[in-house]
Every structure is written in structure tokens, then in C-alpha cells.
């Protein structure tokens, strides 16, 4: 059996990775005139699990906190982007509600990681 990296066991990593994949699958077919929105949303959403993973590889709590803050900020960046997608009718309300809730919960979990690492700093 394949050995996992520590971060792969984190629920916040797993959820952010699943959400990233779902969003990319949904928006990859956007009309070319929405390329900027699509590319910005993909960049922001994949930054969340990427920074969780990268931060987990750091030795110091201060470095892990920094990467968690970047991941959380990327999550925050997704909120106006998915709002724009809804207003432009690129996604439906149910998809918007689900993505928004997931981003909010993931960001809350990242805040928990920050608090945990602050206690270790």
C-alpha cells in the first residue's frame, strides 16, 4: 500500500482537494470570454490544498502558519469569484450555495490549524 504524506490525512486537505476538483470540472467548459474568471478561480481554489501541503512540510510552526494564512486567503478570494459566476449565470444557486459553504468551512478549519500551530510556536 502506498504511504501517505502527513497532510493527506488532514480532513481540511482532503475537503479542499475534493472541492478544487469539483470546481475545475464544473468551470473548465466556461465560454472563452470568461477565461479570466475561470483561470482566477482555478488559481485561487487550487492554492488552498497546495499551501496546506507545502506548509505541512515546513519545520517551524511560524512557517506552517504562514502557509495556512495563504491557503485561507486563497479561500477568501474564491468567494467573490463564485458570486460573479452566480450573477453571470455560469453556475446555479445550488452549486453556489454548496461551494460557498464548503469554502467557509474549509477556511474555518484552516483557522483551527493556525490556532494549533500558534500554540506550538
N, C-alpha and C positions, 0 to 999 in steps of 0.2 A: 504494500500500500504506500502511496505517495505521502511523504512527510509534509505537513503544513508549516507555513511560517506562522509565528505567533499572531500577527494581525489578522490572519484568515479565520481565526477562532472568534474574533470580536463581532458581536451582533451588529454594531454600527457599521463596520466594514462590509459585512455581508449584505445588509439592507441598502447601503449606499451603492454597492456594486450592482445589485438587482435593479434598483431604480435607474441607475445610469443606463443599463442595457435596455430597459423598457422605454425610456425616453428616446434613446438613439433609434431604436426600432420604429418608434412612432413618428419621429420627425425627419428621418432620413429621406423620406419621399416628398418633403415640402417643395413647392414650386420654386424654381431658381430665383425668383425675385425676393424670396425670403431666406436666401443663403446666409446673410449676415446674422439674422436671428437664430437660424439653425446652428451655425458654427459657434456663435457665442454661448448658446445653451449647452451644446455638447461640451465645449471647453470648460464651462462652469461645473456641469454635473460630474464630469469625469475627474475633475480636480479634487472632489471630495474623497473618494476611495484612494486615489493616488497619494494624497497628502497624509491620509491616515496611515497608509502603508509605509510611506517614506519616514514619517515621524516615529513610527514604531521601531524603525531600525536605528534610531539615534540613541546614544548612550545617556545623555543628560536629560533630566526632566525639563529643563529650560528649552532645549531643542524640540522635545516632543510636544511641549505646549505650543511653541511657535507653529509647528506644522498643523496642530489641531486648530489653531486660530485661523490659519489659511484655509483649511478644509471647511470650517464653519462659515467663513466669509464667502467662500465659493457657493455654499448652500444658500446664503442670503441673496447672492447675485441671481440665483435661479428664480426667485420669487417674482421680480418684475418681468423677467423673460417669459415665464409661463402665463403671467397676467396678459402680456402682449399677445401671446399665442391664443388665449381665450378671446380677447377682444377682436382679433383679426379672424376669428372663427377657424383657426388652424387646428384647434383641439376642442372637444366638447366640455361641458361643465363638469361631468362626472370625472373625466380624466384630470381636469384642472384641480378639482377638489382632492382627488387622491394624491396627485403629485405634491400639492401644497401641504397636505397633512404629512406625507412622508418626509418632505424636506424639513418641516417644522420639528418632527420627532427626531430625525437624524441630527439636526442641529442641537437639539436638547441633549441627545446622547453624547455628542462631541463636547458640549459644555461640561458634562459629567466627567469626561476624560480629562478635561482641562483642570477641573477641581481636584481630581485624583492625583494628577501629576504635580499640581501646586502643593499638595500635602507631602509630596516626596522631594520637593525642591529644597 
